[in-house]
């Protein structure tokens, strides 16, 4: 059962460019640290400047393995942190293919 993980960031007004730059930097770091192939997309329409990072996993166990690895302080320290005040919200969602 394929599982898709999404991390959606909605920036504050006037911070769209900073949100896009950060999302690409974080995605590149996540791909490097965890050997993934995630991609970043900007939403067309809807909240201005909203960005999403998407990655697909073979199953829920593979996603859970990544989540555990991401909690390791050594791995977490390798990932950039969003600049203060750029995002008004960040949400993570898990989608299961039917």
N, C-alpha and C positions, 0 to 999 in steps of 0.2 A: 504494500500500500504506500504510494508516493505521498510525501509530506512536503509542503512548502512553508518556509518560515519567512515572515515579512516584518520589517522594522520600519515604521512610518514616522517621519518627523514633520511636524507642522511648525514653520518658523513664524516668529513675530513679524509684523509688517516692517518692511525695510531691511530685513535680514535674509532675504531669499538667496542672494548670491553667497553669503557666508554659509548658509545651510547646505547649498549644493557643493561647495568646495569641501566642507567638512565631511559630508556623506561619502564623497568619492575617496577622501583620505582614509576614512574609517573602513570602507569596503576593501580598499587595497591592503590595509593592515590585517583585517580579518582573513582575507584570502591567503596572505603570506603566513600568518601565525598558525592558522588551522588547516592549510592546504585545501581551501574551498574554491568555488567558482561563482561566488555571489556577484550580482550586478546591481547597479543603482539606476533608478529611473526618476525623472521629474514628472509630476502629474500635469496632464494637459487639461485645463479646466479645474473647477473645484477650488480648494484653498490655494492661493497664490504661493508658488515656491515649494509646495509640499514635495518631499522626496521619500523614496522607499528603497530599501535594500532587500533583494529577494534571493533566496537560495533554496534549492530543492534537494531533498534527502530521500534515500531509498525507502526508509521506514522511520517510525517514531523512535526506535532504539538508536538509530544513527544521529538523530537530532538531540536526543537526551545525552548521548556521549559528548557531543559538541558543547551543550549547555554546561555539563560538568567540567569540561576542560576550560571553558570560559570563566569559571569561578576560581580557577587556580590563580593566585596573586601574581605569579611569574608571567602567565599569559595575559592577564588583565592589564598589567603594567605596560605591555607592548602596544596597547590600543589607544589611539588618541581620544581625548575627552572633548566633548562639544564646548565651544567657546561660551562663556557666560552670557546669558540673555538672548541667544540666537533662537532657541526653540521654545514655543509655548507649550508643546506637548510632544511626546514620543511614545508610540504604542508598539507592542510586539503582538503578532498574530500567528497562529498556526493553522494552516489549511490542509485538509486531508482530501486526497483525490477520491472521488466516488467511482 
